[in-house]
């Protein structure tokens, strides 16, 4: 991927994490009820990992995918720590597992899309 595309992926990564941070700043009482935690966590972190992996030079190698996964997981941990300062929110290792599942899903989607475009 060219530098311009990598820069755009970086901006999208930052915007995605800013959105996650904003949503984590909301008190529990202002969040919709009845939505299982797994849905937003997997979706948010799949999107984050999908964009974040594109910041690295292509083609994606195993160490790039592993680094992106670990970085996304670290951001998930930081987000959980951040929630400790938000009324009604708690640190949850289960949420971190959901984040990890989302990161894996986002990286798998990117890998499949990038492999498909290489074949064509």
LODREN-678176 format. One line per field, with one value per atom (N, C-alpha, C, O): residue in three letters; atom name; x negated, y negated, z negated. Coordinates in nm, 3 decimals, padded with zeros to 5 digits. Each point is the difference from the previous one (the first is absolute). Last residue first. Layout:
REM LODREN-678176
r (ALA,...)
a (CA,...)
xx (X,...)
yy (Y,...)
zz (Z,...)
This chain:
REM LODREN-678176
r (UNK,UNK,UNK,UNK,UNK,UNK,UNK,UNK,UNK,UNK,UNK,UNK,UNK,UNK,UNK,UNK,UNK,UNK,UNK,UNK,UNK,UNK,UNK,UNK,UNK,UNK,UNK,UNK,UNK,UNK,UNK,UNK,UNK,UNK,UNK,UNK,UNK,UNK,UNK,UNK,UNK,UNK,UNK,UNK,UNK,UNK,UNK,UNK,UNK,UNK,UNK,UNK,UNK,UNK,UNK,UNK,UNK,UNK,UNK,UNK,UNK,UNK,UNK,UNK,UNK,UNK,UNK,UNK,UNK,UNK,UNK,UNK,UNK,UNK,UNK,UNK,UNK,UNK,UNK,UNK,UNK,UNK,UNK,UNK,UNK,UNK,UNK,UNK,UNK,UNK,UNK,UNK,UNK,UNK,UNK,UNK,UNK,UNK,UNK,UNK,UNK,UNK,UNK,UNK,UNK,UNK,UNK,UNK,UNK,UNK,UNK,UNK,UNK,UNK,UNK,UNK,UNK,UNK,UNK,UNK,UNK,UNK,UNK,UNK,UNK,UNK,UNK,UNK,UNK,UNK,UNK,UNK,UNK,UNK,UNK,UNK,UNK,UNK,UNK,UNK,UNK,UNK,UNK,UNK,UNK,UNK,UNK,UNK,UNK,UNK,UNK,UNK,UNK,UNK,UNK,UNK,UNK,UNK,UNK,UNK,UNK,UNK,UNK,UNK,UNK,UNK,UNK,UNK,UNK,UNK,UNK,UNK,UNK,UNK,UNK,UNK,UNK,UNK,UNK,UNK,UNK,UNK,UNK,UNK,UNK,UNK,UNK,UNK,UNK,UNK,UNK,UNK,UNK,UNK,UNK,UNK,UNK,UNK,UNK,UNK,UNK,UNK,UNK,UNK,UNK,UNK,UNK,UNK,UNK,UNK,UNK,UNK,UNK,UNK,UNK,UNK,UNK,UNK,UNK,UNK,UNK,UNK,UNK,UNK,UNK,UNK,UNK,UNK,UNK,UNK,UNK,UNK,UNK,UNK,UNK,UNK,UNK,UNK,UNK,UNK,UNK,UNK,UNK,UNK,UNK,UNK,UNK,UNK,UNK,UNK,UNK,UNK,UNK,UNK,UNK,UNK,UNK,UNK,UNK,UNK,UNK,UNK,UNK,UNK,UNK,UNK,UNK,UNK,UNK,UNK,UNK,UNK,UNK,UNK,UNK,UNK,UNK,UNK,UNK,UNK,UNK,UNK,UNK,UNK,UNK,UNK,UNK,UNK,UNK,UNK,UNK,UNK,UNK,UNK,UNK,UNK,UNK,UNK,UNK,UNK,UNK,UNK,UNK,UNK,UNK,UNK,UNK,UNK,UNK,UNK,UNK,UNK,UNK,UNK,UNK,UNK,UNK,UNK,UNK,UNK,UNK,UNK,UNK,UNK,UNK,UNK,UNK,UNK,UNK,UNK,UNK,UNK,UNK,UNK,UNK,UNK,UNK,UNK,UNK,UNK,UNK,UNK,UNK,UNK,UNK,UNK,UNK,UNK,UNK,UNK,UNK,UNK,UNK,UNK,UNK,UNK,UNK,UNK,UNK,UNK,UNK,UNK,UNK,UNK,UNK,UNK,UNK,UNK,UNK,UNK,UNK,UNK,UNK,UNK,UNK,UNK,UNK,UNK,UNK,UNK,UNK,UNK,UNK,UNK,UNK,UNK,UNK,UNK,UNK,UNK,UNK,UNK,UNK,UNK,UNK,UNK,UNK,UNK,UNK,UNK,UNK,UNK,UNK,UNK,UNK,UNK,UNK,UNK,UNK,UNK,UNK,UNK,UNK,UNK,UNK,UNK,UNK,UNK,UNK,UNK,UNK,UNK,UNK,UNK,UNK,UNK,UNK,UNK,UNK,UNK,UNK,UNK,UNK,UNK,UNK,UNK,UNK,UNK,UNK,UNK,UNK,UNK,UNK,UNK,UNK,UNK,UNK,UNK,UNK,UNK,UNK,UNK,UNK,UNK,UNK,UNK,UNK,UNK,UNK,UNK,UNK,UNK,UNK,UNK,UNK,UNK,UNK,UNK,UNK,UNK,UNK,UNK,UNK,UNK,UNK,UNK,UNK,UNK,UNK,UNK)
a (N,CA,C,O,N,CA,C,O,N,CA,C,O,N,CA,C,O,N,CA,C,O,N,CA,C,O,N,CA,C,O,N,CA,C,O,N,CA,C,O,N,CA,C,O,N,CA,C,O,N,CA,C,O,N,CA,C,O,N,CA,C,O,N,CA,C,O,N,CA,C,O,N,CA,C,O,N,CA,C,O,N,CA,C,O,N,CA,C,O,N,CA,C,O,N,CA,C,O,N,CA,C,O,N,CA,C,O,N,CA,C,O,N,CA,C,O,N,CA,C,O,N,CA,C,O,N,CA,C,O,N,CA,C,O,N,CA,C,O,N,CA,C,O,N,CA,C,O,N,CA,C,O,N,CA,C,O,N,CA,C,O,N,CA,C,O,N,CA,C,O,N,CA,C,O,N,CA,C,O,N,CA,C,O,N,CA,C,O,N,CA,C,O,N,CA,C,O,N,CA,C,O,N,CA,C,O,N,CA,C,O,N,CA,C,O,N,CA,C,O,N,CA,C,O,N,CA,C,O,N,CA,C,O,N,CA,C,O,N,CA,C,O,N,CA,C,O,N,CA,C,O,N,CA,C,O,N,CA,C,O,N,CA,C,O,N,CA,C,O,N,CA,C,O,N,CA,C,O,N,CA,C,O,N,CA,C,O,N,CA,C,O,N,CA,C,O,N,CA,C,O,N,CA,C,O,N,CA,C,O,N,CA,C,O,N,CA,C,O,N,CA,C,O,N,CA,C,O,N,CA,C,O,N,CA,C,O,N,CA,C,O,N,CA,C,O,N,CA,C,O,N,CA,C,O,N,CA,C,O,N,CA,C,O,N,CA,C,O,N,CA,C,O,N,CA,C,O,N,CA,C,O,N,CA,C,O,N,CA,C,O,N,CA,C,O,N,CA,C,O,N,CA,C,O,N,CA,C,O,N,CA,C,O,N,CA,C,O,N,CA,C,O,N,CA,C,O,N,CA,C,O,N,CA,C,O,N,CA,C,O,N,CA,C,O,N,CA,C,O,N,CA,C,O,N,CA,C,O,N,CA,C,O,N,CA,C,O,N,CA,C,O,N,CA,C,O,N,CA,C,O,N,CA,C,O,N,CA,C,O,N,CA,C,O,N,CA,C,O,N,CA,C,O,N,CA,C,O,N,CA,C,O,N,CA,C,O,N,CA,C,O,N,CA,C,O,N,CA,C,O,N,CA,C,O,N,CA,C,O)
xx (00.664,00.065,-00.092,00.041,-00.179,00.029,00.057,-00.029,-00.057,-00.127,00.022,-00.077,00.442,-00.042,-00.134,-00.028,00.198,00.089,-00.042,00.004,-00.224,-00.035,00.084,-00.050,00.150,-00.130,-00.045,-00.060,00.460,00.016,-00.132,-00.002,-00.004,00.076,00.016,-00.014,-00.195,-00.084,00.073,-00.059,00.298,-00.102,-00.085,-00.027,00.341,00.068,-00.102,00.006,-00.163,00.036,00.068,-00.026,-00.071,-00.123,00.027,-00.059,00.416,-00.042,-00.125,-00.011,00.160,00.095,-00.039,00.005,-00.250,-00.025,00.089,-00.045,00.123,-00.127,-00.034,-00.042,00.419,00.023,-00.127,00.003,-00.036,00.075,00.027,-00.012,-00.185,-00.096,00.069,-00.057,00.325,-00.086,-00.098,-00.022,00.284,00.083,-00.080,00.011,-00.218,00.010,00.086,-00.032,00.007,-00.130,-00.002,-00.056,00.428,00.002,-00.131,00.000,00.025,00.085,00.010,00.000,-00.220,-00.085,00.082,-00.054,00.157,00.049,-00.095,-00.023,00.118,-00.101,00.050,00.037,00.328,-00.098,-00.103,00.023,00.400,-00.078,-00.106,-00.046,00.350,00.075,-00.073,00.054,-00.248,00.106,00.076,00.047,-00.565,00.131,00.109,-00.002,-00.481,00.028,00.139,00.036,-00.213,00.003,00.035,00.052,-00.129,00.138,00.010,00.107,-00.532,00.066,00.142,00.045,-00.282,-00.053,00.067,00.037,00.064,00.061,-00.048,00.079,-00.275,00.138,00.072,00.078,-00.514,-00.001,00.141,00.030,-00.078,-00.032,00.000,00.054,-00.001,00.118,-00.021,00.091,-00.455,00.096,00.131,00.063,-00.384,-00.049,00.095,00.030,00.054,00.031,-00.045,00.071,-00.187,00.144,00.043,00.085,-00.530,00.024,00.149,00.036,-00.166,-00.045,00.025,00.040,00.058,00.088,-00.037,00.087,-00.366,00.127,00.096,00.070,-00.476,-00.022,00.129,00.031,-00.023,-00.015,-00.019,00.059,-00.043,00.131,-00.007,00.090,-00.492,00.084,00.138,00.054,-00.358,-00.038,00.081,00.027,00.039,00.047,-00.034,00.082,-00.037,-00.072,00.053,00.075,00.105,00.001,-00.072,00.030,-00.186,00.114,-00.004,-00.107,00.043,00.055,-00.112,-00.103,00.085,-00.028,00.057,00.002,00.248,-00.129,-00.023,00.096,00.312,-00.101,-00.139,-00.091,00.495,-00.033,-00.100,-00.049,00.239,-00.094,-00.044,-00.108,00.443,-00.134,-00.102,-00.114,00.588,-00.068,-00.145,-00.089,00.348,00.004,-00.073,-00.077,00.147,-00.109,-00.008,-00.109,00.467,-00.129,-00.117,-00.092,00.531,-00.024,-00.137,-00.073,00.211,-00.021,-00.033,-00.092,00.216,-00.139,-00.032,-00.116,00.563,-00.094,-00.145,-00.074,00.422,00.009,-00.104,-00.066,00.103,-00.052,00.001,-00.097,00.288,-00.144,-00.059,-00.104,00.579,-00.080,-00.150,-00.077,00.353,00.026,-00.081,-00.073,00.074,-00.082,00.017,-00.096,00.355,-00.132,-00.082,-00.078,00.622,-00.109,-00.134,-00.025,00.504,-00.099,-00.114,-00.068,00.442,00.042,-00.095,00.024,00.007,00.009,00.044,00.059,-00.351,00.123,00.001,-00.102,-00.157,-00.018,00.130,00.079,-00.166,00.034,-00.019,00.020,-00.120,00.143,00.038,00.118,-00.575,00.077,00.147,00.065,-00.415,00.042,00.086,00.067,-00.447,00.140,00.034,-00.044,-00.379,00.011,00.144,00.025,-00.155,-00.041,00.009,00.002,00.081,00.107,-00.032,00.090,-00.423,00.118,00.112,00.059,-00.444,-00.029,00.120,00.035,-00.013,00.004,-00.019,00.072,-00.124,00.140,00.018,00.093,-00.528,00.063,00.149,00.053,-00.295,-00.031,00.058,00.040,00.018,00.070,-00.027,00.092,-00.325,00.142,00.080,00.090,-00.545,00.014,00.146,00.044,-00.139,-00.028,00.019,00.062,-00.035,00.120,-00.017,00.096,-00.468,00.105,00.127,00.063,-00.413,-00.036,00.105,00.035,00.006,00.032,-00.034,00.072,-00.195,00.146,00.043,00.091,-00.543,00.035,00.152,00.046,-00.213,-00.037,00.036,00.045,00.011,00.099,-00.027,00.093,-00.409,00.126,00.110,00.075,-00.501,-00.003,00.132,00.047,-00.021,-00.077,00.014,00.090,-00.063,00.085,-00.089,-00.101)
yy (01.151,-00.061,-00.086,-00.058,00.269,00.104,-00.063,00.045,-00.312,00.043,00.102,00.005,-00.162,-00.102,00.034,-00.046,00.330,00.004,-00.100,00.029,-00.024,00.119,00.006,00.036,-00.374,-00.026,00.118,-00.019,00.061,-00.100,-00.025,-00.011,00.299,00.059,-00.097,00.038,-00.196,00.101,00.063,00.018,-00.320,-00.069,00.100,-00.020,00.196,-00.065,-00.070,00.011,00.173,00.107,-00.059,00.042,-00.333,00.041,00.111,00.002,-00.147,-00.108,00.036,-00.032,00.333,-00.004,-00.108,00.024,00.005,00.117,00.003,00.034,-00.366,-00.025,00.116,-00.022,00.072,-00.099,-00.028,-00.009,00.283,00.071,-00.095,00.040,-00.227,00.088,00.077,00.016,-00.281,-00.086,00.085,-00.025,00.246,-00.040,-00.089,00.012,00.102,00.118,-00.029,00.045,-00.375,00.009,00.122,-00.006,-00.049,-00.099,00.002,-00.018,00.284,00.057,-00.096,00.043,-00.178,00.086,00.066,00.030,-00.504,00.136,00.077,-00.039,-00.443,00.073,00.143,00.063,-00.460,00.081,00.057,00.004,-00.420,00.088,00.072,-00.050,-00.296,00.120,00.097,00.105,-00.591,00.047,00.121,00.000,-00.106,-00.035,00.056,00.119,-00.045,-00.138,-00.046,-00.116,00.547,-00.006,-00.139,-00.015,00.125,00.011,-00.004,-00.028,00.036,-00.130,00.004,-00.097,00.499,-00.079,-00.138,-00.051,00.323,00.054,-00.075,-00.027,-00.081,-00.045,00.051,-00.073,00.222,-00.141,-00.056,-00.080,00.516,-00.005,-00.143,-00.029,00.090,00.048,-00.002,-00.038,-00.063,-00.110,00.039,-00.083,00.419,-00.101,-00.119,-00.051,00.376,00.052,-00.097,-00.020,-00.079,-00.016,00.049,-00.062,00.133,-00.143,-00.028,-00.082,00.523,-00.038,-00.148,-00.036,00.197,00.064,-00.044,-00.037,-00.101,-00.071,00.057,-00.075,00.298,-00.133,-00.079,-00.064,00.476,00.021,-00.133,-00.023,00.018,00.036,00.017,-00.044,-00.032,-00.120,00.028,-00.082,00.437,-00.089,-00.129,-00.059,00.374,00.051,-00.094,-00.024,-00.216,00.121,00.043,-00.073,-00.257,00.034,00.133,00.100,-00.420,00.084,00.038,00.002,-00.452,00.125,00.078,-00.061,-00.309,00.027,00.134,00.096,-00.350,00.064,00.023,00.011,-00.181,-00.103,00.056,-00.074,00.336,-00.065,-00.114,-00.054,00.299,00.086,-00.064,00.030,-00.245,-00.009,00.085,-00.042,00.048,-00.122,-00.003,-00.040,00.407,-00.004,-00.123,00.010,00.037,00.085,-00.002,00.001,-00.240,-00.058,00.083,-00.055,00.221,-00.117,-00.062,-00.035,00.382,00.054,-00.115,00.009,-00.120,00.043,00.073,00.005,-00.165,-00.111,00.045,-00.064,00.397,-00.091,-00.111,-00.027,00.325,00.070,-00.094,-00.005,-00.166,00.023,00.067,-00.043,-00.036,-00.119,00.024,-00.057,00.441,-00.060,-00.128,-00.007,00.254,00.061,-00.072,-00.012,-00.089,-00.064,00.051,-00.074,00.082,00.075,-00.069,-00.050,-00.191,00.034,00.075,-00.056,-00.128,00.115,00.037,00.098,-00.608,00.126,00.111,-00.026,-00.450,00.075,00.131,00.069,-00.498,00.100,00.076,00.016,-00.351,-00.060,00.096,-00.037,00.147,-00.034,-00.059,00.002,00.097,00.122,-00.032,00.061,-00.450,00.078,00.118,-00.004,-00.200,-00.017,00.082,00.114,-00.107,-00.111,-00.025,-00.075,00.397,00.047,-00.109,00.030,-00.135,00.087,00.055,00.019,-00.278,-00.082,00.086,-00.036,00.255,-00.074,-00.085,-00.007,00.231,00.097,-00.072,00.026,-00.286,00.038,00.098,-00.012,-00.099,-00.117,00.028,-00.038,00.354,00.008,-00.119,00.014,-00.011,00.115,00.009,00.019,-00.343,-00.035,00.113,-00.024,00.105,-00.099,-00.039,-00.012,00.295,00.069,-00.094,00.036,-00.217,00.079,00.079,00.016,-00.254,-00.095,00.077,-00.030,00.283,-00.052,-00.095,00.005,00.153,00.108,-00.043,00.035,-00.325,00.002,00.108,-00.022,00.006,-00.117,-00.006,-00.031,00.361,00.032,-00.116,00.022,-00.085,00.095,00.038,00.016,-00.288,-00.073,00.090,-00.042,00.231,-00.082,-00.074,-00.011,00.466,-00.123,-00.081,00.023,00.519,-00.117,-00.123,-00.005)
zz (00.825,00.116,00.079,00.101,-00.507,00.099,00.128,00.110,-00.492,00.059,00.111,00.096,-00.360,00.097,00.064,00.110,-00.447,00.116,00.105,00.120,-00.536,00.080,00.126,00.107,-00.415,00.063,00.084,00.106,-00.356,00.105,00.073,00.122,-00.496,00.110,00.117,00.116,-00.507,00.063,00.120,00.107,-00.382,00.079,00.078,00.118,-00.416,00.113,00.090,00.122,-00.522,00.095,00.123,00.112,-00.464,00.068,00.101,00.108,-00.379,00.090,00.078,00.119,-00.451,00.112,00.101,00.121,-00.522,00.084,00.123,00.109,-00.429,00.067,00.094,00.113,-00.388,00.106,00.078,00.123,-00.499,00.105,00.118,00.116,-00.494,00.068,00.113,00.108,-00.387,00.082,00.081,00.118,-00.433,00.114,00.096,00.122,-00.522,00.086,00.123,00.110,-00.435,00.067,00.092,00.109,-00.385,00.107,00.078,00.122,-00.501,00.104,00.118,00.116,-00.508,00.084,00.111,00.107,-00.363,00.023,00.091,00.115,-00.441,00.076,00.014,-00.099,00.037,-00.071,00.096,00.121,-00.199,00.089,-00.081,-00.103,-00.068,00.035,00.089,00.034,-00.039,-00.091,00.055,00.113,00.001,00.054,-00.091,-00.032,00.002,-00.039,00.046,-00.020,00.130,-00.147,-00.050,-00.111,00.577,-00.048,-00.152,-00.054,00.281,00.012,-00.057,-00.060,00.101,-00.112,-00.001,-00.106,00.470,-00.122,-00.124,-00.090,00.500,-00.002,-00.125,-00.062,00.146,-00.039,-00.009,-00.088,00.254,-00.143,-00.052,-00.107,00.568,-00.071,-00.151,-00.074,00.350,00.003,-00.070,-00.065,00.118,-00.095,-00.005,-00.109,00.434,-00.133,-00.109,-00.099,00.539,-00.016,-00.138,-00.064,00.182,-00.017,-00.022,-00.084,00.186,-00.134,-00.028,-00.110,00.544,-00.097,-00.142,-00.079,00.428,00.004,-00.103,-00.068,00.124,-00.060,-00.005,-00.101,00.325,-00.144,-00.072,-00.106,00.576,-00.053,-00.152,-00.071,00.290,00.011,-00.059,-00.074,00.110,-00.110,00.004,-00.105,00.453,-00.128,-00.115,-00.087,00.548,-00.040,-00.136,-00.066,00.499,-00.143,-00.024,00.065,00.343,-00.035,-00.147,-00.061,00.096,00.055,00.067,00.031,-00.461,00.142,00.044,-00.077,-00.322,00.023,00.149,00.077,-00.233,-00.026,00.029,00.037,-00.027,00.126,-00.016,00.100,-00.467,00.072,00.131,00.051,-00.318,-00.058,00.076,00.016,00.091,00.044,-00.046,00.075,-00.210,00.146,00.053,00.096,-00.563,00.049,00.153,00.057,-00.258,-00.038,00.055,00.059,-00.003,00.084,-00.029,00.092,-00.366,00.135,00.095,00.081,-00.515,00.008,00.130,00.041,-00.127,-00.012,00.023,00.074,-00.082,00.115,-00.003,00.101,-00.470,00.118,00.121,00.075,-00.469,-00.016,00.123,00.051,-00.080,00.027,-00.011,00.077,-00.159,00.131,00.023,00.098,-00.520,00.105,00.134,00.076,-00.478,00.011,00.118,00.059,-00.049,-00.062,00.025,00.110,-00.144,00.104,-00.069,-00.086,-00.159,00.079,00.112,00.071,-00.245,-00.074,00.095,00.105,-00.018,00.026,-00.079,-00.010,-00.188,00.106,00.023,-00.093,-00.254,00.129,00.118,00.115,-00.582,00.010,00.136,00.036,-00.160,00.029,00.024,00.084,00.016,-00.116,00.042,00.104,00.221,-00.035,-00.124,-00.012,00.238,-00.092,-00.044,-00.094,00.426,-00.133,-00.105,-00.119,00.573,-00.050,-00.139,-00.081,00.293,-00.029,-00.059,-00.102,00.255,-00.122,-00.041,-00.118,00.529,-00.109,-00.133,-00.096,00.477,-00.017,-00.114,-00.080,00.205,-00.063,-00.025,-00.105,00.350,-00.143,-00.076,-00.115,00.580,-00.059,-00.149,-00.080,00.326,-00.012,-00.064,-00.081,00.179,-00.108,-00.022,-00.114,00.476,-00.126,-00.118,-00.100,00.530,-00.030,-00.129,-00.076,00.232,-00.041,-00.036,-00.102,00.279,-00.132,-00.054,-00.117,00.556,-00.095,-00.142,-00.094,00.437,-00.013,-00.099,-00.081,00.190,-00.080,-00.021,-00.110,00.395,-00.139,-00.092,-00.113,00.572,-00.050,-00.145,-00.079,00.297,-00.012,-00.059,-00.087,00.192,-00.121,-00.021,-00.113,00.390,00.010,-00.129,-00.081,00.123,00.000,00.000,-00.069)
